Amino acid sequence: MTEYRLGVDIGGTFTDIILLGSDGSLFSRKVLSTPDDYSLAIEEGVRVLLGEVGITASSVCEFVHGSTIATNAIIERRGVRVALLTTKGFRDVLEMGRFRAPRLYDLSFRKPEPLVERRLRFEVDERTDAQGKVLRPVEQAELDRVAEWLAEEDINPGLKLMGALDDFNACLATEGYSWIGFPNADLGANDPANQSGYLEALQLCNSRTGISNAYQDFQTSRTDLAPEMVRQENEDFIDLADCLRTKGWDIGELRPDENGLLSPGDRFSSADGDIDTGEIRDCISEIGLERAGEE
């Protein structure tokens, strides 16, 4: 009785299925992949191929499965960000590569960006020899340290900024002030935003809450984005602006900045004239629920 080995290769567009018989016979089938649930394409393709060959699943003695989906997601910079843990001393190997230029005399050649940016590459003090023997095991404390850093890093910079803004406004309130804008020398020394007490409160609350750093991180997160990420960010912001306008917010005309990301300019405030982070969070939740219902 002929036995068969079944192989499945799942790609982003097509899924290839191959049957190799112990007698040397070879059969194949190509079907469209099903991104919502890749197993559906496998089930359908295997069912059709077995029917074409005229055998049952009991004739399959081995099943192997591979996929380029995860690799493609990393190479194309899609999906979630990736971090890399490596042996101490090897942090930059991913970026250095083999020092080979594919076009030796092309002076305009630029190396591709590394698959994992340097700030997300971490060294751990461990060592394994060429035979796979552990010479120095990694310490759990090191892994915990990296995990804690990544957990903090994984928080959306926009949510970090909103949290810092909440803390900043609360701090101002405890000092007897509310946000009235940035100091502006053109308005003269008597302007409320230029009063010494208000300036001292701004400096104090900035140091306590780190809002300047949170804003800088937010701005950095909006640079050098892939086109599909820019599109997603803009769609999200359009939905957020539409939701906030229904709550009485004054939002300027959305215009793209130098990174292609939409911005409301200098008009972005609630009906009370401030930035109500509670209403922003409400809108984010409403948008999330609405999208979930569409899936």
C-alpha positions, -999 to +999 in steps of 0.1 A: +000+000+000+014+034-010+019+059+019+020+096+013+037+126+029+016+157+029+033+191+027+016+225+031+032+259+025+011+289+035+018+322+018+000+355+021-017+350-013-016+313-021-014+281-001+005+252-019-003+216-010+019+187-021+015+149-018+046+127-022+039+090-025+063+063-013+063+051-049+077+084-061+044+098-073+039+136-068+007+156-067+001+192-060-027+218-055-027+256-052-055+274-035-061+310-024-050+316+012-077+327+037-061+354+059-090+355+084-083+318+092-054+302+073-066+267+083-096+270+061-075+271+029-055+241+042-087+220+049-102+229+015-070+223-004-062+190+013-098+177+008-098+185-029-063+171-035-070+138-017-102+135-037-083+141-070-057+114-061-084+091-049-071+084-014-082+090+022-065+108+050-055+074+065-030+070+037-010+100+049+018+089+071+035+123+076+024+159+076+048+189+073+038+225+073+056+258+067+047+294+063+062+327+051+036+348+067+056+357+098+087+363+078+069+385+053+053+405+081+087+413+095+104+420+062+075+443+050+074+460+084+038+450+090+021+439+122+035+445+157+070+456+164+097+430+170+123+429+197+155+408+197+174+392+226+209+381+218+241+371+235+262+399+250+285+414+224+262+405+194+237+434+196+248+449+162+254+417+142+220+420+127+229+455+113+265+448+103+257+417+084+286+404+063+299+438+052+290+430+016+276+455-008+254+440-036+266+467-059+303+472-052+309+504-071+275+521-066+284+551-045+247+559-039+240+524-024+224+525+011+221+494+033+186+483+040+173+492+075+178+463+100+147+442+106+149+452+143+159+487+153+188+491+177+167+504+206+148+471+205+178+448+204+189+436+239+220+418+251+218+391+278+249+378+296+248+341+286+269+318+264+263+286+245+291+267+227+291+254+191+276+220+203+247+237+220+260+232+255+250+260+279+282+274+293+266+303+312+228+303+316+208+335+312+196+350+345+159+354+350+164+389+364+178+400+330+148+386+312+125+403+337+143+436+332+138+434+294+102+423+298+094+453+320+110+477+296+091+462+267+058+463+286+063+500+292+074+506+256+044+488+242+020+514+256+008+536+227+026+569+227-007+587+223-021+571+254+011+579+272+007+615+263-029+616+274-019+600+308+008+626+312-016+654+303-041+642+329-013+642+355-001+676+343-035+692+346-040+677+380-007+690+391-015+725+379-048+724+398-030+715+431-008+746+425-038+768+420-037+771+382-052+757+351-037+755+316-041+788+298-014+783+271+023+786+266+042+817+277+044+843+249+068+872+252+049+891+224+019+894+247+039+914+273+048+907+309+013+914+322-003+885+302-015+857+326+006+831+307+037+851+314+032+856+352+060+842+374+037+820+395+022+803+364+057+798+349+069+782+381+039+759+381+045+749+345+081+740+353+072+721+385+045+701+369+066+693+338+093+679+361+068+659+381+048+644+352+074+642+323+049+656+299+076+671+277+092+637+273+058+621+266+052+647+239+086+641+224+080+603+223+046+609+206+062+631+180+090+606+174+064+578+170+049+597+140+081+599+119+095+574+094+063+554+092+056+529+064+029+541+040+003+516+052+009+528+088+005+564+078-028+555+061-040+536+092-030+565+115-048+590+094-080+568+092-079+565+130-075+603+135-103+611+110-126+588+129-115+603+163-120+639+150-155+631+137-164+615+170-151+645+190-169+670+168-202+653+178-193+661+214-188+698+206-151+699+200-136+727+179-112+710+156-094+727+127-092+715+091-071+683+090-040+689+070-010+665+064+023+674+081+058+667+067+054+630+076+020+627+057+001+625+090-030+646+095-030+673+121-057+698+132-034+727+134-039+751+164-076+743+169-082+712+189-102+717+221-134+706+238-165+726+242-150+740+275-119+752+257-096+726+272-084+691+261-107+667+278-088+634+277-119+616+291-138+624+260-109+613+238-109+579+256-146+576+252-143+582+215-115+557+211-137+531+229-167+539+208-147+536+176-132+503+187-166+489+195-180+501+161-152+485+142-155+452+161-192+451+152-183+455+115-159+425+115 
